[in-house]
């Protein structure tokens, strides 16, 4: 064993910085929070190459006194707290005194700052934790911070960064979250010389959300305003039919701080259960405000998690607020019984939600603070219809599995489905066949998904997938982060037959879809692909991402469960399935069929 030694200061600082500065978006977050804490009413953010090359944040806040500028880069130097108990009275974003010190430990930082009472400002340059330059300078009131040579001193960390477009999307997501909770602050973002976000200061949260999440949501979100147990719940809740296949549309804030809190997620899902299709996630922007002493924000280096002194009270209040909104006529579907409920008052929470509270609190208590509740990822979605069938099938959306992976080795090889005797359909989901080996149950969605996936993959590997031009192009207003993701993947999508073009700062136009998915709603198809891009672009290689997109397309275009199929449609599906390269699993690895052999049946009936 080696001797125990104290780490050199520069090594210790770089290790500590790794907890705060994970990627360029972490730097954007810390600098924006500093600007907001300084009382800025206008903030300008400039990023180059996704923030991998440089990040510049300028604000018109109070600025820093000249004598304090060097101290701002000292570790654990802060103006936010004086004694330990101040941690439980915080109303600011930053407080640890680690942000600038951590950033300067892994990058070059240039700061210029002036207060209103000073005739001149101070310029300082810090690189790898060492002050390189320091001098007085003329500048406007406020603070400007330029960060470049990011991760130059830790090249190993730089290797883990993703593409510039992906990192830019992460930066824009960070700005989006902070902009939501600070509607009164004007924020402008420029990326690679192009303005990607321009948010004027506004006291209207609905207007700010429309700019951030897309104008199509305007009028489709119901305002929340509910108070109980000393806790206030505000924000907006989406109708159940605005649900998504992932939690990307759920935003939670505690005392204006963006958090990813498992207790709040559990409460939101509990409130929507029964009003929303299973394994779907609602669109919610939730603000929880409570006394600072009831909250511990010092449980995570990046300050993205919090702990509540009374989690039960928070859980119950969130559920009551959202179930009350669900009873509001505006949140219910037209003609529904819920729509006739009075808007005033609080709707009765689900009868068994007390049990859910107990379970959530148990998990909240026993899990370490740096772990999240495991939110079950849904299996593959179900949408569309078989290409061979005439007419439209009933529509029902289902979420998708994380990604197509290598198919597991099947226990039995697939039969020739067109040679089997079709007996009928059960539960409008499973097709029943009789064969020489026994009884075969076929999942109609998984089977059609496999057929579409193979056809899409084959056609795209030739000269690109045949595309169906839309008679009327679909115009979509997108959040900045989604727009960046779509722009990055435009080439891949074009090769797959989905032609998407930018049309303005935050608007895209869908001009064509793959011919095999001509019956699929283009807007829904793009939404599903965006979900996939958000989940995979950070980790997947180009070919892997392409396969995942193909799987998501096939899933969206496949016949749904709870859909009646005619005998001719079943026959066409069986013929296509016999020609498929893999007829044992869907692209996500789920089995297509189950064979109950004669021996299986005899054991079930105790004949053996």
N, C-alpha and C positions, 0 to 999 in steps of 0.2 A: 504494500500500500504506500502511496506517495504521502509526503508530509502535507498537513493542512496549512494552507497559506491564504492570506488575504488577497483577493483579486486586485490587480492594478486598477486605478480609478477609471481609466478610459475603457477598460474591458467591462467593469461593473456598470458604467453609464450606458454602454451600448446594449448590454443585456437588459437593463431596466427600460431602456428606450423601446425594446422590442415588445414590451407589454402595452405600450401606448401607441406606437407608430407601427402599424401592421402593413399599411399600404398607403398610397397617396391620399385616399379618401380619409384616412385617419388624420392626416395633416390638415386637410380642409376642415374637418370637424373641429379640431382644436382651435384653429385660427378664427373660424366663424364664432365659436363660443366666446372667445376672448373679445371679439368685436361687439357681440351682443351684451356681454357683461360691462363693456365700456360705455354703454348707452348709445351706440350708433343708431342712426335713423336711416342711413344709406350705406350699403356695403357693395363693393365690386370684387368679383372673383374672376381671376384669369388663370386658365390652366393650359399647358402645352403638352401634347402627346399624352393625353389622359392623366396629366399630373406627374408622369414619370420623368419628364424633363424639367418642368418648373411649375410652381404654384405661387400666385400673387394674390393677396387679400388686402384691400384698402378700405378703411372705414373713416367716418367723420365723428368718432366717439370722443371721449374726454382726453385721450392721449396719456402719455406717461411722462412724469417729470424727468428732466435730463439726468439727475443723479440716480434715479431708480432704473434707468434703462439697462445698465449692465446687470443689476440685480435680477431683472426679469428672466435672465438666462441661468441663474443659479438654481440648483435643484432644491426643491421644497421651499422656494421663496414665493410668497403669495400675499396679496392684500385682502384676501377673502376671509381668513380665519386668524384668530389670535390664540385661542385656547381650545382644548379638545372638544368641549361642549358646543363650540360653534358649528361643529359638523352636523349637529341636529337642529340647527336653526338656519340652514342654508337656503338662499333664494337666488343663487347664482349658478351658472353652468360649471365654471371651473373653480377649483379650490385647492387642489393638491400642490400646485406650484411645480408641476412636472412637464407641462406641455412644451413650452419653448425649450427647456433644457433637453428634453428627449428628442425633439426635432433637430436641435443643433448638434446632438451627439451623432446623428446619422446623415446629416446634410449640411449644406452651406445656407446660412440664414442672414439676410440683410433686413434690418428694421430701421424705419424712419418714423419718429413720433414727436408730436408737440402738443402741449396743453394750451388752453386759451390764455392763460396768464403769463406764458413765456413768449418773449419776442422771437426766439428761434427754437429749432428743434434739435434733436440728437439723432445721428446716424451711427449704427453699429453693425459690424459684420462678424459673425461667429461661425466657425467651421470646425467640425469634429470636436466641439466643446471648448474650443480655444478662441478668444477674442482676437481677431485679425486687424480690425480697424475700428476707430471710434473718434467722432468729431462732430462739432456743431454744424447745423445746416439749416437753410431756410426751407420751410415746408408748411403746408396748411395744417390746421388743427386736426388731430386724429392720428391714426397709426396705419402704416403700410408695411407689410411683411412680405418679402420675396424669398422663396425657398427653392433652391436648385441643387444640382449635384446630389440628388436624393439617393440614399443608400450607397454613396460612393465609398464610404468607409466600411460598409458591410456588403460586399458584392454577393455573398451567398444569399442574403435576403432579396437582393435585386433579381436574382434568377427565378424567384418564386412569383414575380409579378406576371400578370397576364397581358393580353394584347392592350394596346393603347385605347381601343374602343371599349373594351371591358372595364379597364380602370376608369375611363371617363364616365361610364355608366355608374360605377360605384361612387364617384365624386358627386355626380348629379343626384343620386339617391340621397346622399348625405345632406346636400343643400336643400333638397325637397323636404326632408323631415324637419330641418331647422326652420325653413320658411313657413311650414304649416303652423308651428307654434309661435311665430313672430310675424303675424300678418301686418303689423304696424311698421315694419322695417322694409324699406325698398332694397331689393337684391337683384344684382345684374351679374350674369355669368357669361364669360366669353371663353370659348374653347377653340384653340388653333386659329385665332383671328376671326372666328365667326360667333356672333351672339346666339347663344342657345337658350337663354332664360332671361327674361326681363320682367321683374315683378315689382310694380309700383307699390308704395306703401298704401295700405288700405286697412280700415277697421272692420271690413266685411270679410269674415272667414270664408263664407261661401264663394265669394269672388276669388279669393286666393286659391281655394281648392280647385275651382274650375280651371285656373291657369296652370296649376301643378298636375292635376290628374286628368285633364282633358275636358273640353267644354261640353262633351256629350253627357257628362254626369250632372251638369247643371239642372236643377229641378228634379233630379232622381234620388237625392239624398234628403232624409228627414232630419231636421235639427233636434239635438238632444239638449235638455236642460232640466236636471233633476238633482235634488239635494236631500240627503238623509244621513244621520249618524255623524254629522260634521264633515261630510264628504260631498263635493259637488261634481257631478258628471255633466259634461257638455261635449259638443262636437256634432257629428253627423253620422247617421246610420243608413246604409243602403237597403233597398227592398230585397227580399229573399231571391228574387229572380235575377239580381245583379251578381249572384255568387260566382266565385272563381274556383279553379281546380287547385289553387295554392293559396297560401296566406299572404301573398304579396299586396293584397288590397286592404290589409288590416294594419292600422297605424295606432299605436298607443303612446300617450304622453302622461307623465306624472309630474305635476307642478311645472309644466312646459318642457320637461326633459323627455326626449324621445327614448323609449325603453323597449326592450323585448322581454316582457315579463310573462312567465308561464302562467301565473295566477290570472292575469288579465285575459290572456288568450283563452284559458279554460272557461272563464266567466262569459266571454263573448260567445263562444261556441255553445255553452249551455243555454244562453238566452235565445239563440237562433234555432236550437234543436226543435224539431217539430214544425217549423215554418219554412225550412229549407231542405232541399234534397240532401240525402246522406252523402258524406264525404266531400262536401263542398264548403267553401269558406266565404264569409260575407265581406262586403266592402264597408269598412267602419273606420272613422277617424274619431278616436276616443280621447278625451281630455279628463284626467282625474286630478282634482285639486283638493288637497287636504293640508292641515297644519304641518309645518316643516318638521316639528318634533315627533310626528307620527311616522316618519320616514327615515330610512337609512340609505343614503346614496353612495356610501363609501364601501361598497362590496365588490367592485369590479374595477380593474385599472382603467378601462376605457369608459367607465361610467354608463354602461348600457343596461345594467341590471340594478334593481332596487330591492329593498326588503321593507315590508310593512309591519308596523308594530301590532296592528290588529288586522290580519289578512282576511278574517271572516267578514268583518264589516265592509271591507273594500269589495270582496267578492259578491256579497249580497246586494250592495248598492249598485254595482255595475249590472248585475242580472236584472234587477228591478227597473233600472233606467232603460235598458234595451228592450225588455219585454213590454214596458210601457210604450216605447216607440213602435214596437211591432203591432200594438193594438190601434195605433193611429191610422186613420183612414188613408193617409198619404203613403204609408209604408206597405199597406196591404194591396193585394192584386185587385183590380177592378171587379166588383161584383161579389167579392168574398165576404163571408160573415164577419171576418175581422174588420173589414172596412166599415161596417156599421157600428163598430164600437165607438164610444165617446172618446174624443181626443184627450180630454182632461183625465187626470188621475193616473194610477199605475195599474197596468194589467196584472192579473194574477200570474205569478211565475209558474213554470211547470211543476206539477205535483211532486215529482221526485227530485226536484233540484236541491233539496236539503241534503239528500244522500250524496249528490254530486259535490256539494260544498264540502262535506266531510271527507270525501275521497281526495278532492283537490287540495284541501288544507293538510291532509296527512302527507301527501307527496311534497307539498310546498315546505313542510317542516323537516322532513327527513333528508331531502336532497341538499347537497352542498350548494352554496350560493352561486357558484360558477357553473352550475349545470342547469339545463332547462328541462322542463317536463318533456318527455318524448311525445311529440305530436304525430300521430299515425299518418304516414304518407299513404294516400289513396292508391288503389290499383287502377288499372287502365280504364280510360273513359269509354263511353259508348255514345256514338252519335252517327248520324248519316243514315244510309240505307244501302242494300245491295245494288250494284250497278245494273243488274239484269232485271230487277223488278219494276213493273209499271206503277206509276202513281207514287204519292208521298206517303211515307210511313210515319206513325206517330213519333213525336220527338221527345227525347229525354236525355239530358246531359249527364255524363258521369265523368269523374276526374280520371287522370291517367297515372300510370305507375311512373317511378322516377326515371327509368331509362330502359331501352331495350338492351338486354345483355345476352351472353351466350346461352343458348337453349339447353336446359338440363337434359341429361340422357333419359329418354323415355323408357318406361318399364316394358312397353310393348310397341312394336312398330305400328304405324297407322294403317288401317284397312283402306280398301278402295271404297270410298263412300258412295259412289254412284252405283256400285254393285249391291249395296245393302237395301233391304226392304224398308221404305219409309213408313213409320207407323203414325206419326203425328208430332205435335208440338205441345210441351207442357210449360206452364207458367209464362207463356209467351217469350221464353228465353232459351229453352233447351229443346233440341230436335232429337226425336227418339227413332232408332233404327233397330231392325232385327237382322242378324247375320249368322253365318255358320258357327261363329265362335261364341255367340251369346248376344247380349243386349248392349247397344252402343248409345251413349248420351253425348250429344254434340252441343257445345256452347256456340250459339249462332253469332254472337258479337265477336268472340275470340277467333272463330273460324273465318269470318269475313275480314277481320282485321289482318290476319295472316295473308289472305289472298290479296288484299289491297297493297300491303307492304311489299310483297314479292313483285307485284306488277309495277308499282312505283319505282322500286329499286332497279328492276330490269330496264324500264324505259329510260330512267335517268342516266343509266350507265352507257347508253348508246349515244344519242345526240341530244340529250336533254329530254325531259318529260314533255309529251305533247300538252300544249296549253289551250285552255278554252278562254277566249277573249270575252270579257264581260261587256254586255250591251251598254250598261251604265256603270262606269267605274265607281268603286266603293271608296268614299273619302272618310278617313279616320283621323280624329284628333287624339294625339297620344301624349302621355307624360314624357318629359325630357329624357328620362332614363330609358323608357321603352323605345323612344325614337332613335336613340343612339344604338340600342341593341339591334333594331331593325335595319338601320343603315349599315351596320357592320356585317349583317348576314344577308344583305340584299343579293350579293353574287350567288351565294349558295341557293337561296330561294328561287332566283331566276333560273338556275339550272334544273330545279325541280318542278318548274312550270308555274311558280307563283311569282308573278311580276309585281313588285312593289316599288313605288317611286316616292321620293320626298316631294312635298308640295307645301312649301312654306317652312316656318321655323319648327313647328310641332305637329305637322299634318302630313299624312302619307296617303297615297292613292293606290288602291289595288286594281290593277288593270286586267289580270288574268289569273286563273287558277288551273291546277292540273286537270286534264280532261277527265281522269278517273274520278275526280272529286267535284265534277261540275254541278252536282246537286247540293253541295255543301255551302252553307252560308259563308261568304268570304270573310265577313267581319269576325265570325266565331272561329274560323280557321286561323286567322292571323292572331287572335287573342290566345288560342291554344299554343301556337308556335312561340309567341312571346313568353309564355309561361316556361316553355322548354328552354328557350334561350337564356332566360334569367337563371335557371337552375343549373345549366350545363356549361355556359360559356366560360365560366371561371376555371373549369377543370378539364374540359374535353378537347381533344385534338380535332383537327378539321374533319377527318373522315368519321370519327366517332360522333361529332356533333351532327354531321349530315345524316347519319343513320338514326340518331335520336329524333331529328326533325321528321324524317320519313315515317318513323313509328308513330309520332304524334299525329301526322297527317292521316295515316291509315286508321288510327284510332278514332279521329274525328269523323272520317268519312264512312266508317263501318256501320252496319245495321245495329240498332240499339237493342238492348233487352226490353222486354215488355212491348215488342212489336210483332204483329201478326205477319206471318209469311205464307204465301200461297205455295201450293205444291210445285208449281213451275219455278218459283224463286228458290225453293229448297233444292230442286234438281240442278239449277244453274250454279248454286253455291257449291254443291257436291262435285260437279264437274271441274269447277275452278280449283277446288281444294285438292282434287286428285293430281292436278298439274302443278301444285305448289312445291317449291323446293323442300320445305319443311312443313309437314302436316301433323305435327305433334304438339307444338306450342305456338302461342301468339308471339309477336315481336318482344313482348315484355316478359316472356317466360311462363305465362300461365298455360295450363294444359287445355288443348282444344276439345278433347273427348275423354270419356271414361268408358272402359269396357268391363261389363259385368259378365264374366264367363259362366259357363254351365256350372263349374265348380263353385264359383262365388254365389250363384243363386241357390245351389243346393245347400251350401253352408248357411245361408240366410234363412232358409226354410227348414233347417235342421234335418236335411235328408242325408247328411254325412255325419 
